[in-house]
Amino acid sequence: MSFFPRWTPAKGPMVQPEERLGGGATAALGLQHLVAMSGSTILAPLLMGFDPNLAILFSGIGTLIFFVLTRGRVPSYLGSSFAFIAVVIAATGYAGSGPNPNIGVALGGIIACGALYTLIGAVVMATGTRWVERLMPPTVTGAVGAAIGLNLAPVAIQGTEGTGPHMLVALLTILSVGLVAVYAPPAIRRVSILAGIVAGYAAVLVLGNGMGLLPGVDFSALAAAPWLGWPTFHAPVFNASAMWLIAPVAVILVAENLGHIKAIGAMTGRPMDRWIGPGFIGDGIATMVSGAGGGTGVTTYAENMGVMAVTRVFSTLVFVVAAVVAICLGFSPKFGALLQTIPAPVLGGLSVVVFGLIAAAMVRLWVDNRVDFSDPRNLITVGVTLVFGAGDFSFTIGGFAVGGIGTATLAAIVLYQLLGLRRSARVVMPMDEASGR
């Protein structure tokens, strides 16, 4: 088998990963995938105080790294991961607006997470995925993911609070995302985040720039920015406490990538388990590269999987096009300045939707995998994990501070394994019966 596929012309209505369309169709689909992921990839760095231009740049570079490590056989795009938001805010003390002054500390933690993720991928390549699925089943990964979303709830509420017009714009943004996600045609639903940005932005232009009811959009930096230029990179700072706090996010990235690769295999009718290990390594290395230059941690994107499900085009060449265009946008200061003009109430409204969806998506994960909540093992594991995450339970060991996400992750993994020791083969009773009530 050659290193890369030969990409033969497509022969049927479903375009397989090793097939290709014509140049024009490939370019058009590549742009469609770029638009589908752009809303979330732009929003995540803004919520952490990162440069969204760098995030776009490293999303393109990361996608190409993933493409090479999976030898061009797994169609996927790597964009900014929301799983990092809570731990980055906790590690840096980010206030919620403007550039993050402690970005270096976060970058060191992101690199540590990528290194752990890469190590897991290497072990998976040597031993298979069975141990990952046993150590981190849907009960565990769903609990950790939901805890991350709930941990961010205070940040989201803080972003929406303010004057009446500020709250109005935030609520309008939330409503716009919801309406587009529910009522728009399937292709448009994939860009509901972008629709929310546009609606909230327009509201600020009317209420702020036009009527003076709240701070308007300042276009001076946008006007002064050149169209082409070298981005401003940032160097990582390796702080042990931040690394300890951020590294556990690898658990969520493993779960996301594992589920996505299996889903792609199901959609194409071609099992892709052999590419799970290389996929983990590709995503881990891409995260380290991004962190080394000032970008966010990256992960595979459900938005792009949705586009593939609708178009039935799985050609990996499409994602090469999307990655190259993203890299080009990363070298446009004008584009970056435009992203920085997104108003605060718009970001506040979007954060409510996104952080809530992080938690809600984990509920869907439990439903799709038929997690049995009549089993006390699952119920207690999830309950304790959610409280630790939402309450931001923290402790210090030898100078190392472990925050709410770290304690939630440890609780989920350790509790699930401990409560599974010496389990008999009998049918597990419902919670009320097992507790004698």
C-alpha positions as CSV (number, residue, x, y, z in Angstrom):
1,M,0.0,0.0,0.0
2,S,1.4,3.4,-1.0
3,F,1.8,6.1,1.6
4,F,-1.0,8.3,0.2
5,P,-4.0,7.1,-1.8
6,R,-3.9,7.5,-5.6
7,W,-7.3,9.3,-5.4
8,T,-9.0,7.8,-8.4
9,P,-12.0,9.7,-10.0
10,A,-15.3,9.2,-8.1
11,K,-17.5,6.5,-9.5
12,G,-20.8,6.7,-7.5
13,P,-23.0,9.1,-5.5
14,M,-20.8,8.5,-2.4
15,V,-17.2,9.8,-2.8
16,Q,-14.8,7.7,-0.7
17,P,-11.7,9.1,1.0
18,E,-9.4,7.8,-1.6
19,E,-11.5,9.2,-4.5
20,R,-11.6,12.7,-5.9
21,L,-13.9,15.1,-7.7
22,G,-13.0,17.6,-10.3
23,G,-10.9,20.6,-9.3
24,G,-13.8,23.1,-9.1
25,A,-16.0,20.8,-7.0
26,T,-13.1,20.0,-4.7
27,A,-12.3,23.7,-4.2
28,A,-16.0,24.5,-3.6
29,L,-16.4,21.8,-1.0
30,G,-13.1,22.8,0.7
31,L,-14.5,26.3,1.2
32,Q,-17.7,24.9,2.5
33,H,-15.9,22.9,5.1
34,L,-13.9,26.0,6.1
35,V,-17.0,28.0,6.6
36,A,-18.6,25.2,8.6
37,M,-15.8,25.1,11.1
38,S,-15.0,28.8,11.1
39,G,-17.6,30.0,13.6
40,S,-16.5,27.7,16.4
41,T,-12.8,28.0,15.5
42,I,-13.0,31.8,15.7
43,L,-15.2,31.9,18.8
44,A,-13.0,29.6,21.0
45,P,-9.8,31.8,20.9
46,L,-11.8,35.0,21.5
47,L,-13.3,33.5,24.6
48,M,-9.8,32.6,25.9
49,G,-8.1,35.9,24.9
50,F,-6.2,34.3,22.0
51,D,-5.6,35.7,18.6
52,P,-8.3,34.2,16.3
53,N,-6.0,34.8,13.3
54,L,-3.4,32.5,14.8
55,A,-6.1,29.9,15.6
56,I,-7.2,29.9,11.9
57,L,-3.6,29.6,10.8
58,F,-2.8,26.7,13.1
59,S,-6.1,25.0,12.3
60,G,-4.9,24.8,8.7
61,I,-1.4,23.6,9.7
62,G,-2.9,21.1,12.1
63,T,-5.2,19.7,9.5
64,L,-2.3,19.1,7.2
65,I,-0.4,17.4,10.0
66,F,-3.4,15.1,10.7
67,F,-3.6,14.4,6.9
68,V,0.0,13.3,6.7
69,L,-0.1,11.2,9.9
70,T,-3.2,9.4,8.8
71,R,-1.7,9.0,5.3
72,G,-4.5,10.9,3.6
73,R,-7.1,8.2,4.6
74,V,-9.2,9.9,7.3
75,P,-11.3,12.9,6.1
76,S,-11.3,15.4,9.0
77,Y,-10.6,19.1,9.8
78,L,-8.9,20.1,13.0
79,G,-10.3,23.3,14.6
80,S,-10.1,25.0,18.0
81,S,-11.3,22.8,20.8
82,F,-13.8,24.2,23.3
83,A,-12.6,21.7,25.9
84,F,-9.6,24.0,26.6
85,I,-11.7,27.1,27.5
86,A,-12.4,26.4,31.1
87,V,-8.9,25.2,32.0
88,V,-7.2,28.1,30.1
89,I,-9.4,30.6,31.9
90,A,-8.6,29.0,35.3
91,A,-4.9,28.7,34.6
92,T,-4.4,32.3,33.4
93,G,-7.1,34.2,35.4
94,Y,-8.4,35.7,32.1
95,A,-10.8,38.5,32.8
96,G,-13.0,37.8,29.7
97,S,-12.1,40.6,27.3
98,G,-9.2,41.6,25.2
99,P,-5.8,39.8,24.8
100,N,-5.0,37.3,27.5
101,P,-1.9,38.7,29.3
102,N,-0.9,35.2,30.6
103,I,-1.2,33.4,27.3
104,G,2.3,31.9,27.6
105,V,1.2,29.9,30.7
106,A,-1.8,28.5,28.8
107,L,0.4,27.6,25.8
108,G,2.7,25.5,28.0
109,G,-0.3,23.6,29.3
110,I,-1.7,23.1,25.8
111,I,1.7,21.6,24.7
112,A,1.6,19.3,27.7
113,C,-1.9,18.2,26.8
114,G,-0.8,17.5,23.2
115,A,2.2,15.5,24.4
116,L,-0.1,13.3,26.6
117,Y,-2.5,12.9,23.7
118,T,0.4,11.9,21.4
119,L,1.6,9.4,24.0
120,I,-1.8,7.8,24.2
121,G,-1.8,7.5,20.4
122,A,1.5,5.7,20.4
123,V,0.2,3.3,23.0
124,V,-3.0,2.7,21.0
125,M,-0.9,2.0,17.9
126,A,1.0,-0.7,19.9
127,T,-1.8,-2.2,21.8
128,G,-5.1,-1.3,20.1
129,T,-8.1,0.7,21.4
130,R,-9.7,-1.7,23.7
131,W,-8.0,-0.4,26.9
132,V,-9.0,3.2,26.0
133,E,-12.6,2.2,25.6
134,R,-12.5,0.3,29.0
135,L,-10.7,3.1,30.9
136,M,-12.7,6.0,29.3
137,P,-16.2,4.6,28.3
138,P,-19.0,7.0,27.4
139,T,-20.0,7.3,31.1
140,V,-16.6,8.7,31.9
141,T,-16.0,10.9,28.9
142,G,-19.5,12.2,29.0
143,A,-19.3,13.2,32.6
144,V,-16.0,15.0,32.1
145,G,-17.3,16.8,29.1
146,A,-20.5,17.9,30.9
147,A,-18.4,19.1,33.8
148,I,-16.3,21.3,31.5
149,G,-19.5,22.9,30.1
150,L,-21.0,23.5,33.6
151,N,-17.7,24.8,34.9
152,L,-17.9,27.6,32.3
153,A,-21.4,28.6,33.2
154,P,-20.4,31.6,35.4
155,V,-18.2,32.9,32.6
156,A,-21.0,32.8,30.2
157,I,-23.4,34.6,32.5
158,Q,-20.9,37.2,33.3
159,G,-20.5,37.9,29.6
160,T,-24.3,38.5,29.2
161,E,-24.8,40.8,32.2
162,G,-24.7,44.5,31.8
163,T,-27.0,47.4,30.7
164,G,-30.3,46.7,29.1
165,P,-29.1,47.1,25.5
166,H,-26.1,44.9,26.3
167,M,-28.3,42.1,27.5
168,L,-30.7,42.6,24.6
169,V,-27.9,42.0,22.1
170,A,-26.7,39.0,24.0
171,L,-30.2,37.5,24.1
172,L,-30.8,38.3,20.4
173,T,-27.5,36.5,19.6
174,I,-28.7,33.4,21.5
175,L,-32.1,33.5,19.8
176,S,-30.6,33.9,16.4
177,V,-28.3,30.8,16.8
178,G,-31.3,28.8,18.0
179,L,-33.6,29.8,15.2
180,V,-31.0,29.1,12.5
181,A,-30.0,25.8,14.1
182,V,-33.7,24.6,14.2
183,Y,-35.5,26.1,11.2
184,A,-32.8,26.8,8.6
185,P,-32.1,24.3,5.7
186,P,-29.6,21.6,6.8
187,A,-26.6,23.2,5.0
188,I,-27.2,26.6,6.7
189,R,-27.7,25.0,10.2
190,R,-24.0,24.1,10.1
191,V,-23.1,27.8,10.3
192,S,-25.5,28.8,13.0
193,I,-22.7,30.2,15.1
194,L,-21.8,32.5,12.2
195,A,-25.4,33.5,11.9
196,G,-25.5,34.5,15.5
197,I,-22.3,36.6,15.1
198,V,-23.9,38.4,12.1
199,A,-27.2,39.1,13.9
200,G,-25.6,40.3,17.1
201,Y,-23.0,42.4,15.2
202,A,-25.8,44.1,13.2
203,A,-27.7,44.8,16.4
204,V,-24.6,46.5,17.9
205,L,-24.2,48.6,14.8
206,V,-27.8,49.8,15.1
207,L,-28.0,50.2,18.9
208,G,-24.4,51.3,19.5
209,N,-22.9,53.0,16.4
210,G,-26.3,54.3,15.3
211,M,-28.3,55.1,18.5
212,G,-25.5,55.4,21.1
213,L,-27.2,53.1,23.6
214,L,-24.1,50.9,24.1
215,P,-20.5,51.1,23.0
216,G,-20.3,50.8,19.2
217,V,-17.9,48.8,17.0
218,D,-14.5,50.6,16.6
219,F,-13.2,50.1,13.1
220,S,-10.0,52.1,13.4
221,A,-7.8,49.0,13.9
222,L,-9.5,47.3,11.0
223,A,-8.9,50.3,8.7
224,A,-5.2,50.5,9.7
225,A,-4.4,46.7,9.4
226,P,-2.7,45.6,6.2
227,W,-4.2,42.9,4.0
228,L,-1.0,40.7,4.1
229,G,1.5,40.4,6.9
230,W,3.3,38.1,9.3
231,P,1.3,37.1,12.4
232,T,2.4,37.8,15.9
233,F,3.4,34.5,17.5
234,H,3.6,33.9,21.2
235,A,6.1,31.7,23.2
236,P,4.9,29.1,25.7
237,V,5.8,29.3,29.4
238,F,6.0,25.9,31.1
239,N,4.4,26.3,34.5
240,A,3.9,23.0,36.3
241,S,0.5,24.0,37.9
242,A,-0.9,25.1,34.5
243,M,0.4,22.0,32.8
244,W,-1.2,19.8,35.5
245,L,-4.5,21.6,35.1
246,I,-4.7,21.6,31.3
247,A,-3.2,18.2,30.4
248,P,-6.3,16.2,31.4
249,V,-8.2,17.7,28.5
250,A,-6.5,15.0,26.5
251,V,-9.3,12.7,27.9
252,I,-11.9,14.7,26.0
253,L,-9.9,14.9,22.8
254,V,-9.4,11.1,22.8
255,A,-13.1,10.6,23.2
256,E,-13.9,13.1,20.4
257,N,-11.4,11.7,18.0
258,L,-12.3,8.1,18.7
259,G,-16.0,8.8,18.2
260,H,-15.4,10.8,15.0
261,I,-13.2,8.2,13.3
262,K,-15.6,5.4,14.2
263,A,-18.5,7.5,12.8
264,I,-16.7,8.2,9.6
265,G,-16.0,4.5,9.2
266,A,-19.7,3.8,9.7
267,M,-20.8,6.5,7.2
268,T,-18.3,5.3,4.5
269,G,-18.9,1.6,5.2
270,R,-15.2,1.1,5.7
271,P,-13.9,0.5,9.2
272,M,-11.1,2.9,10.2
273,D,-10.0,1.4,13.5
274,R,-6.4,1.0,12.2
275,W,-6.2,4.8,11.8
276,I,-7.3,5.7,15.4
277,G,-3.8,5.6,16.8
278,P,-2.3,7.7,14.0
279,G,-5.3,10.0,14.3
280,F,-4.5,10.5,18.0
281,I,-0.9,11.2,17.2
282,G,-1.7,13.6,14.4
283,D,-4.1,15.5,16.6
284,G,-1.6,15.5,19.5
285,I,1.2,16.8,17.4
286,A,-1.0,19.4,15.8
287,T,-2.0,20.6,19.3
288,M,1.7,20.9,20.3
289,V,2.6,22.8,17.2
290,S,-0.3,25.2,17.7
291,G,0.6,25.7,21.4
292,A,4.2,26.4,20.5
293,G,3.2,29.4,18.3
294,G,0.3,30.9,20.2
295,G,-2.7,28.9,18.9
296,T,-5.4,27.0,20.7
297,G,-5.5,23.2,21.2
298,V,-7.2,21.5,18.2
299,T,-9.6,18.7,17.7
300,T,-11.7,17.0,15.0
301,Y,-14.9,18.9,14.2
302,A,-18.5,17.6,14.3
303,E,-19.5,20.4,12.0
304,N,-17.4,19.0,9.2
305,M,-18.7,15.5,9.8
306,G,-22.2,17.0,9.4
307,V,-21.2,18.5,6.0
308,M,-19.8,15.1,4.9
309,A,-23.0,13.4,6.0
310,V,-25.1,15.8,3.9
311,T,-22.9,15.9,0.8
312,R,-21.7,12.3,1.0
313,V,-18.3,13.5,-0.1
314,F,-15.5,12.0,2.0
315,S,-12.5,12.8,-0.3
316,T,-9.6,13.8,1.9
317,L,-8.3,16.2,-0.8
318,V,-11.3,18.4,0.1
319,F,-9.7,19.0,3.5
320,V,-6.3,19.9,2.0
321,V,-8.0,22.7,0.1
322,A,-9.7,23.9,3.3
323,A,-6.4,23.8,5.2
324,V,-4.5,25.8,2.6
325,V,-7.2,28.5,2.5
326,A,-7.1,28.7,6.3
327,I,-3.4,29.1,6.3
328,C,-3.7,32.0,3.8
329,L,-6.2,33.7,6.0
330,G,-3.8,33.4,8.9
331,F,-1.4,35.7,7.1
332,S,-4.0,38.4,6.7
333,P,-3.9,41.0,9.5
334,K,-7.0,42.6,8.0
335,F,-8.9,39.4,8.6
336,G,-7.6,39.1,12.1
337,A,-8.6,42.7,12.9
338,L,-12.1,42.1,11.6
339,L,-12.5,39.2,14.0
340,Q,-11.3,41.3,16.9
341,T,-14.2,43.8,16.3
342,I,-16.8,41.2,17.3
343,P,-18.6,43.0,20.2
344,A,-18.5,41.8,23.8
345,P,-22.3,41.2,24.2
346,V,-22.2,39.1,21.1
347,L,-19.4,36.9,22.6
348,G,-21.4,36.8,25.8
349,G,-24.5,35.4,24.1
350,L,-22.5,32.9,22.0
351,S,-20.7,31.7,25.1
352,V,-24.1,30.8,26.7
353,V,-25.0,28.7,23.7
354,V,-21.6,27.1,23.2
355,F,-20.9,26.3,26.9
356,G,-24.4,24.9,27.2
357,L,-24.0,22.8,24.1
358,I,-20.8,21.3,25.5
359,A,-22.8,19.9,28.4
360,A,-25.8,19.0,26.4
361,A,-23.8,17.2,23.8
362,M,-22.5,14.8,26.5
363,V,-26.2,14.0,27.3
364,R,-26.6,13.0,23.7
365,L,-23.4,10.9,24.0
366,W,-25.0,9.0,26.9
367,V,-28.2,8.5,25.0
368,D,-26.5,7.4,21.8
369,N,-24.4,4.8,23.7
370,R,-27.3,3.7,25.9
371,V,-25.6,4.5,29.2
372,D,-27.7,2.8,31.9
373,F,-28.4,5.3,34.7
374,S,-30.3,2.7,36.7
375,D,-26.8,1.3,37.4
376,P,-25.5,3.0,40.6
377,R,-21.9,2.8,39.1
378,N,-22.8,5.2,36.3
379,L,-25.1,7.4,38.4
380,I,-22.6,8.0,41.2
381,T,-19.7,8.5,38.8
382,V,-21.6,11.1,36.7
383,G,-23.1,12.8,39.8
384,V,-19.8,13.3,41.6
385,T,-18.0,14.4,38.5
386,L,-20.6,17.1,37.6
387,V,-20.5,18.5,41.1
388,F,-16.7,18.6,41.2
389,G,-16.7,20.4,37.8
390,A,-19.6,22.8,38.3
391,G,-18.4,23.7,41.8
392,D,-14.8,24.0,40.7
393,F,-13.6,21.7,43.5
394,S,-9.8,22.3,43.8
395,F,-6.9,21.1,46.0
396,T,-3.2,21.5,46.1
397,I,-0.6,18.7,46.3
398,G,3.0,19.7,46.9
399,G,2.6,23.1,45.3
400,F,0.6,21.7,42.4
401,A,-2.9,23.2,42.2
402,V,-5.6,20.8,40.7
403,G,-8.6,22.8,39.6
404,G,-12.2,21.7,39.0
405,I,-11.7,20.2,35.6
406,G,-8.7,18.1,36.9
407,T,-10.6,16.9,39.9
408,A,-13.6,16.1,37.8
409,T,-11.5,14.1,35.4
410,L,-9.8,12.2,38.2
411,A,-13.1,11.5,39.9
412,A,-14.7,10.2,36.8
413,I,-11.9,7.8,35.9
414,V,-11.1,6.6,39.4
415,L,-14.6,6.2,40.6
416,Y,-15.8,4.3,37.6
417,Q,-12.9,1.8,37.9
418,L,-13.3,1.4,41.7
419,L,-17.0,0.9,41.5
420,G,-16.5,-1.7,38.9
421,L,-14.2,-3.9,41.1
422,R,-15.6,-7.4,41.8
423,R,-18.9,-6.7,40.1
424,S,-20.9,-9.9,39.9
425,A,-22.7,-11.0,36.7
426,R,-26.1,-10.4,38.3
427,V,-28.4,-7.8,36.8
428,V,-27.7,-4.5,38.5
429,M,-30.7,-3.2,40.5
430,P,-32.1,0.3,40.1
431,M,-30.6,3.0,42.4
432,D,-33.6,2.9,44.8
433,E,-33.5,-0.8,45.2
434,A,-29.8,-1.0,45.6
435,S,-29.9,1.6,48.3
436,G,-32.7,-0.2,50.2
437,R,-35.2,2.6,49.7
